[in-house]
């Protein structure tokens, strides 16, 4: 433990205490340790001990309510895990920040408590101010949830869909000019519900007149138009291919990689990301466990050694 920089655990609160690997115990052996607990609801609060999954956290944080098409429609289950992945990212950000602070001499070791439900609530910035000041933001009634026709999803002649996100007047004007509807330019930004509804109907008719590929091929980069792709289309899209985020190789299954590029690349290496449990036995032996201890843990299905 003396040589360890970071410990991360994802048990429900209290488990690490019972196992004797909680932060206070480990810092007795390493005061510079960065220790991160990642859980659904965090280490405090009335929900701390609850079991949960991504859908529960999305519901608690208000996200599921905002997936409705309108206030009277049912909430929709998101197509991707959001809390799970975002929670992991924020745990990583927090750990890197703590390590940087330690290396700069600002702090020593520290304990980081990340709740996936907290992370999702932090994503609510576009509606949080209203919610915190007496308002009650409703789906379909805010600018980013379908209230305005210049920021919406439209069905094309072939039953496929496109996104239109012309929040700025310049993008809206470019779109109107290229679809031959300059008469609609002045209606951008209107607060009149009747005008908005009529404008939405006009746009429905415009997009329904041609298949999706027509719009994607003929409208240029200043029109804020994009496709609604299936996952199979997304992983093969030229944009993602050009970014090399989809990784394909002869000796590994295809996968979606890390979503950032850098000018500083590490030296080439044959090392791979460790498999599940690949280093479990090594780490436990370094911690002092004997063959008999490891056998007992395997028999109890308490560890997995890849």
C-alpha positions in Angstrom: 0.0 0.0 0.0 2.9 2.3 0.6 3.6 2.5 -3.1 0.0 2.9 -4.3 -1.1 6.3 -5.7 -4.9 5.7 -6.1 -7.5 3.3 -4.8 -11.0 3.4 -6.3 -13.9 1.4 -5.0 -17.5 1.0 -6.1 -19.2 -0.8 -3.3 -22.3 0.4 -1.5 -21.4 2.5 1.6 -20.2 0.6 4.5 -18.7 -2.4 2.6 -15.1 -1.2 2.6 -15.4 -0.6 6.3 -16.4 -4.2 6.9 -13.6 -5.4 4.6 -11.1 -3.2 6.4 -10.0 -1.3 3.3 -11.7 2.0 4.0 -9.9 5.3 3.5 -9.0 6.0 7.1 -7.5 2.5 7.5 -5.4 2.7 4.3 -4.2 6.2 4.9 -2.5 4.9 8.1 -0.1 3.1 5.7 0.0 5.9 3.1 -0.9 9.4 3.9 -0.5 10.5 0.3 -3.2 8.1 -1.0 -5.9 9.3 -3.3 -9.0 7.3 -2.5 -12.1 7.5 -4.6 -15.6 6.1 -3.8 -17.9 5.9 -6.8 -21.5 5.0 -6.0 -25.0 5.6 -7.1 -26.1 8.0 -4.5 -22.9 8.9 -2.7 -21.7 8.3 0.9 -24.2 10.6 2.6 -27.9 11.4 2.4 -31.1 9.4 2.8 -30.5 7.4 -0.4 -26.9 6.5 0.4 -27.7 2.8 1.2 -30.1 2.3 -1.7 -29.4 -0.2 -4.4 -29.7 1.4 -7.9 -28.9 1.4 -11.5 -28.6 4.0 -14.3 -32.3 4.3 -14.8 -32.9 5.1 -11.1 -30.3 7.8 -11.1 -31.7 9.4 -14.2 -35.1 9.4 -12.7 -33.9 10.9 -9.4 -31.9 13.7 -11.1 -34.9 14.9 -13.3 -33.4 13.7 -16.6 -36.1 11.1 -17.3 -38.9 13.7 -16.9 -37.2 15.8 -19.6 -37.2 12.9 -22.1 -40.9 13.3 -22.7 -42.1 14.7 -26.0 -44.4 16.9 -24.0 -45.7 17.1 -20.4 -48.5 14.6 -21.1 -46.3 12.0 -22.8 -44.5 9.2 -20.9 -40.8 9.4 -20.0 -38.5 7.5 -22.3 -35.7 5.1 -21.3 -32.4 6.6 -22.7 -30.7 4.6 -25.3 -27.3 4.7 -23.6 -26.2 4.5 -19.9 -25.6 8.1 -19.0 -25.1 8.0 -15.2 -22.8 5.0 -15.3 -20.5 6.4 -17.9 -20.6 10.0 -16.7 -20.0 8.9 -13.1 -16.9 7.0 -14.2 -15.6 10.1 -16.1 -16.1 12.4 -13.2 -14.4 10.0 -10.9 -11.4 9.9 -13.3 -11.4 13.7 -13.6 -11.5 14.1 -9.8 -8.7 11.5 -9.3 -6.5 13.3 -11.9 -7.2 16.6 -10.3 -6.3 15.2 -6.8 -3.1 13.7 -8.2 -2.1 17.0 -9.8 -2.9 18.9 -6.6 -0.7 16.5 -4.7 2.2 16.7 -7.1 2.0 20.5 -7.1 2.3 20.4 -3.3 -1.1 22.0 -2.6 -2.5 18.9 -0.9 -1.4 15.5 0.2 -3.8 12.5 0.0 -7.5 13.0 -0.1 -10.8 11.2 -0.2 -13.1 11.7 -3.2 -16.8 10.9 -3.0 -18.5 10.7 -6.4 -22.3 10.0 -6.7 -23.6 9.1 -10.2 -26.9 10.8 -9.4 -25.0 14.0 -8.4 -23.3 13.9 -11.8 -26.5 13.7 -13.7 -28.0 16.5 -11.6 -25.0 18.7 -12.5 -25.9 18.2 -16.2 -29.2 20.0 -15.7 -27.7 23.5 -16.1 -30.0 24.6 -18.9 -33.1 24.2 -16.6 -31.6 24.3 -13.1 -31.9 28.1 -12.8 -35.6 28.1 -13.4 -36.1 25.1 -11.2 -34.1 26.8 -8.4 -36.0 30.1 -8.6 -39.6 29.0 -8.4 -40.1 27.7 -11.9 -41.0 24.2 -13.1 -39.3 23.5 -16.4 -41.4 21.1 -18.5 -40.4 18.9 -21.4 -41.4 20.4 -24.7 -41.7 23.8 -23.2 -38.0 25.0 -23.1 -35.9 26.1 -26.0 -33.7 22.9 -25.8 -36.6 20.4 -25.4 -38.8 21.1 -28.4 -40.5 24.4 -27.6 -39.0 26.1 -30.7 -39.2 24.8 -34.2 -35.7 26.0 -35.2 -34.3 23.5 -32.7 -36.1 20.2 -33.3 -36.2 16.8 -35.0 -38.0 16.4 -38.4 -39.2 13.4 -40.3 -38.2 13.2 -44.0 -40.0 11.7 -47.0 -38.4 8.3 -46.4 -39.3 8.0 -42.8 -35.8 8.9 -41.6 -35.0 11.9 -39.4 -32.8 14.9 -39.3 -31.9 17.4 -36.6 -32.2 21.1 -37.0 -30.4 23.2 -34.4 -30.4 26.7 -35.8 -30.4 28.6 -32.4 -28.4 31.5 -33.9 -30.1 33.8 -36.4 -27.3 33.4 -38.9 -27.6 29.7 -39.1 -31.4 30.0 -39.4 -31.1 32.5 -42.2 -28.7 30.1 -44.1 -31.1 27.2 -43.6 -34.1 29.2 -44.8 -32.3 30.5 -47.9 -31.1 27.1 -48.9 -34.5 25.5 -48.7 -36.1 28.4 -50.6 -38.0 29.8 -47.6 -36.6 33.2 -47.1 -40.1 34.2 -46.0 -39.5 32.3 -42.7 -36.3 34.2 -41.7 -38.1 36.9 -39.7 -39.9 34.4 -37.6 -36.8 33.2 -35.8 -37.0 34.0 -32.1 -40.7 34.6 -32.0 -42.4 34.1 -28.6 -45.9 33.8 -30.1 -47.1 30.2 -29.6 -49.4 30.4 -32.6 -46.5 31.6 -34.9 -44.2 28.8 -33.5 -46.8 26.2 -34.2 -47.4 27.4 -37.7 -43.7 27.6 -38.3 -43.3 24.0 -37.1 -46.0 22.9 -39.5 -44.2 24.6 -42.4 -40.9 22.9 -41.5 -42.7 19.5 -41.2 -43.8 20.0 -44.8 -40.4 21.2 -46.0 -38.6 18.1 -44.7 -41.3 15.7 -45.7 -40.9 16.7 -49.3 -37.5 14.9 -49.7 -35.7 11.9 -48.3 -33.1 12.4 -45.6 -30.1 12.0 -47.9 -31.3 14.8 -50.1 -31.2 17.2 -47.2 -27.8 16.0 -45.9 -26.3 16.2 -49.4 -27.7 19.6 -50.4 -27.6 21.7 -47.3 -24.2 23.1 -46.4 -22.2 23.3 -43.2 -23.8 26.6 -42.1 -27.3 25.2 -41.8 -26.9 23.2 -38.5 -28.5 20.1 -40.1 -27.5 16.6 -39.1 -28.7 13.0 -39.4 -30.4 10.9 -36.7 -28.2 7.9 -37.0 -28.7 4.3 -35.8 -25.8 3.0 -33.7 -24.7 0.9 -36.7 -24.7 4.0 -38.9 -22.9 6.0 -36.3 -19.9 3.7 -35.9 -19.4 3.7 -39.6 -20.0 7.4 -40.3 -17.2 9.1 -42.2 -16.8 11.8 -39.4 -16.0 9.2 -36.7 -13.9 7.2 -39.2 -11.8 10.3 -39.8 -11.5 10.9 -36.1 -10.2 7.3 -35.6 -12.4 6.9 -32.5 -13.6 3.6 -33.9 -10.7 1.3 -33.5 -10.2 -1.8 -35.7 -7.3 -4.2 -35.7 -6.5 -7.7 -36.7 -5.8 -8.9 -33.2 -8.6 -7.3 -31.2 -12.4 -6.9 -31.6 -13.5 -3.5 -33.0 -14.3 -1.0 -30.3 -15.1 2.7 -29.7 -12.0 4.3 -28.3 -11.1 7.3 -26.1 -12.8 10.4 -27.3 -9.9 12.8 -27.3 -6.7 13.3 -29.4 -3.4 14.8 -28.4 -0.2 16.0 -30.0 1.8 14.1 -27.3 1.7 10.4 -27.9 3.3 7.8 -25.7 6.0 5.5 -27.2 4.7 2.6 -29.1 4.1 -0.4 -26.9 2.6 -3.9 -27.2 0.9 -3.5 -23.9 -2.9 -4.0 -23.8 -5.5 -2.8 -21.3 -5.5 -5.5 -18.5 -8.2 -8.0 -18.7 -10.8 -8.4 -16.0 -9.0 -9.8 -12.9 -5.7 -10.1 -14.7 -3.7 -8.6 -11.8 -5.9 -9.5 -8.9 -3.7 -12.3 -7.7 -0.5 -10.2 -8.0 -2.0 -7.3 -6.1 -3.4 -9.5 -3.3 0.0 -11.3 -2.9 1.7 -7.9 -2.7 -0.8 -7.1 0.1 0.4 -10.2 2.0 -2.2 -12.8 1.2 -1.1 -16.4 1.1 -1.9 -19.2 -1.2 -4.4 -20.5 1.3 -6.0 -17.0 1.6 -6.4 -16.8 -2.2 -7.8 -20.3 -2.4 -10.4 -19.5 0.2 -11.4 -16.3 -1.6 -11.8 -18.2 -4.9 -13.9 -20.9 -3.3 -16.2 -18.2 -1.9 -16.3 -16.5 -5.3 -15.0 -13.4 -3.6 -12.4 -12.7 -6.2 -12.0 -13.2 -10.0 -8.6 -13.9 -11.4 -8.5 -13.6 -15.2 
